[in-house]
Amino acid sequence: DWREELRALARAYRALLVRHPWLSSLAGTFLNIGPHAVAFQLAVQRVVRRTGLRTAGQAGALSAVFRFVYGFGTIEGHFVRRCAAAGMSQDDYHRRAMSAVTREPGLREAVRDSADLRQARGDGTVEEIRDRDFAFALELLIAGIETMVRRGE
């Protein structure tokens, strides 16, 4: 199933970016033609070719999925590194940051207005919530590919 393979490749790419947060600064700066990068790119292309998308749309699908993962993994990797540098768990760092934000009069309204979104995310650790957000966003992208296939685009 191309969907499960795409999920697995997206999760692997995200994990790589989180483990090596310095990697994100190299993307676009250097041409990555190492054997692992090429093997990964070929695996991704094989999966996208099996989606049923017309060839003209396959590059856009690749871009949508892996730029999303790049952004998500980059932000996550930098947050994890920042927490480690502060000597705090991700949950402690998040609690401290949110406490500081809610004390700021100019930001209090934004925090209050987004309370329903935070509540809808559910309980759990920062990592658990982030994993749910990642999985849902990836499903949105997969559903978008499926929709484009049905449309014949």
C-alpha positions as CSV (number, residue, x, y, z in Angstrom):
1,D,0.0,0.0,0.0
2,W,1.6,3.3,-1.1
3,R,-0.1,5.1,1.8
4,E,1.7,3.1,4.5
5,E,5.0,3.3,2.6
6,L,4.7,7.0,2.3
7,R,3.9,7.3,6.1
8,A,6.9,5.2,6.9
9,L,9.2,7.3,4.7
10,A,7.8,10.5,6.2
11,R,8.3,9.2,9.7
12,A,11.9,8.2,8.9
13,Y,12.7,11.6,7.4
14,R,11.2,13.3,10.4
15,A,13.2,11.2,12.8
16,L,16.4,12.0,10.9
17,L,15.8,15.7,11.1
18,V,15.0,15.5,14.8
19,R,18.2,13.4,15.5
20,H,20.4,15.7,13.5
21,P,18.9,19.2,13.8
22,W,22.0,20.7,12.0
23,L,21.0,18.8,8.9
24,S,18.2,21.2,8.0
25,S,20.6,24.1,7.5
26,L,22.3,22.1,4.8
27,A,19.2,21.5,2.6
28,G,19.3,23.8,-0.3
29,T,22.8,24.9,0.5
30,F,24.5,21.8,-0.8
31,L,23.5,19.3,-3.4
32,N,22.8,16.0,-1.5
33,I,23.9,13.2,-3.8
34,G,25.2,10.8,-1.2
35,P,24.2,7.2,-1.6
36,H,21.7,7.2,1.3
37,A,20.1,10.4,0.1
38,V,19.8,9.1,-3.4
39,A,18.3,5.8,-2.2
40,F,15.8,7.7,-0.1
41,Q,14.8,9.9,-3.0
42,L,14.3,6.8,-5.3
43,A,12.2,5.1,-2.6
44,V,10.0,8.2,-2.3
45,Q,9.7,8.5,-6.1
46,R,8.7,4.8,-6.4
47,V,5.9,5.3,-3.8
48,V,4.6,8.4,-5.4
49,R,4.5,6.8,-8.9
50,R,2.2,4.2,-7.4
51,T,-0.4,6.7,-6.1
52,G,-2.2,7.0,-9.4
53,L,-1.3,10.7,-9.8
54,R,-0.6,11.8,-13.3
55,T,3.1,12.3,-13.8
56,A,2.7,16.0,-14.0
57,G,1.4,16.1,-10.4
58,Q,3.9,13.7,-8.9
59,A,6.7,16.3,-8.2
60,G,4.1,18.5,-6.5
61,A,3.0,15.7,-4.3
62,L,6.6,14.9,-3.4
63,S,7.2,18.6,-2.6
64,A,4.0,18.9,-0.5
65,V,4.7,15.8,1.7
66,F,8.4,16.2,2.2
67,R,8.5,20.0,2.6
68,F,5.9,19.5,5.3
69,V,8.0,16.8,6.9
70,Y,11.1,19.0,6.6
71,G,9.4,21.9,8.3
72,F,7.9,19.8,11.0
73,G,11.1,17.8,11.7
74,T,13.2,21.0,11.6
75,I,11.1,22.8,14.2
76,E,10.9,19.7,16.3
77,G,14.6,19.1,16.2
78,H,15.4,22.7,17.1
79,F,12.9,22.5,20.0
80,V,14.4,19.3,21.3
81,R,17.9,20.7,21.1
82,R,16.8,23.9,22.9
83,C,15.2,22.0,25.7
84,A,18.4,19.9,26.1
85,A,20.5,23.1,26.1
86,A,18.3,24.5,28.8
87,G,18.6,21.3,30.8
88,M,14.9,20.8,30.8
89,S,12.4,18.2,29.6
90,Q,10.3,19.2,26.7
91,D,7.2,19.3,28.9
92,D,8.9,21.4,31.6
93,Y,10.2,23.8,28.9
94,H,6.8,24.1,27.3
95,R,5.1,24.7,30.7
96,R,7.6,27.4,31.5
97,A,7.2,29.1,28.1
98,M,3.4,29.0,28.3
99,S,3.5,30.5,31.8
100,A,5.7,33.3,30.5
101,V,3.4,33.9,27.5
102,T,0.3,34.0,29.6
103,R,1.8,36.7,31.9
104,E,2.3,39.0,28.9
105,P,-0.7,41.3,28.6
106,G,-0.3,41.6,24.8
107,L,-0.3,37.8,24.3
108,R,-2.9,36.8,26.9
109,E,-5.7,37.3,24.4
110,A,-4.1,35.1,21.8
111,V,-3.6,32.3,24.3
112,R,-7.2,32.6,25.5
113,D,-8.5,32.6,21.9
114,S,-6.6,29.4,21.1
115,A,-7.6,27.5,24.3
116,D,-10.2,25.5,22.3
117,L,-7.6,24.3,19.9
118,R,-5.2,23.3,22.6
119,Q,-8.0,21.5,24.4
120,A,-9.0,19.7,21.2
121,R,-5.5,18.4,20.8
122,G,-6.0,16.3,23.9
123,D,-3.9,15.5,26.9
124,G,-0.4,14.0,26.9
125,T,3.2,15.0,26.7
126,V,4.6,17.5,24.3
127,E,5.9,14.5,22.3
128,E,2.6,12.7,22.2
129,I,0.7,15.8,21.1
130,R,3.3,16.5,18.5
131,D,3.1,12.9,17.2
132,R,-0.7,13.2,16.9
133,D,-0.4,16.5,15.0
134,F,2.2,15.0,12.7
135,A,0.0,12.0,11.9
136,F,-3.1,14.0,11.3
137,A,-1.3,16.5,9.0
138,L,0.2,13.7,7.1
139,E,-3.2,12.1,6.7
140,L,-4.5,15.4,5.3
141,L,-1.7,15.3,2.6
142,I,-2.5,11.7,1.8
143,A,-6.2,12.5,1.5
144,G,-5.2,15.4,-0.8
145,I,-3.3,13.0,-3.1
146,E,-6.2,10.6,-3.1
147,T,-8.6,13.4,-4.0
148,M,-6.4,14.6,-6.9
149,V,-6.2,11.0,-8.2
150,R,-10.1,10.8,-8.1
151,R,-10.3,14.0,-10.0
152,G,-7.9,12.7,-12.6
153,E,-5.4,15.5,-12.0
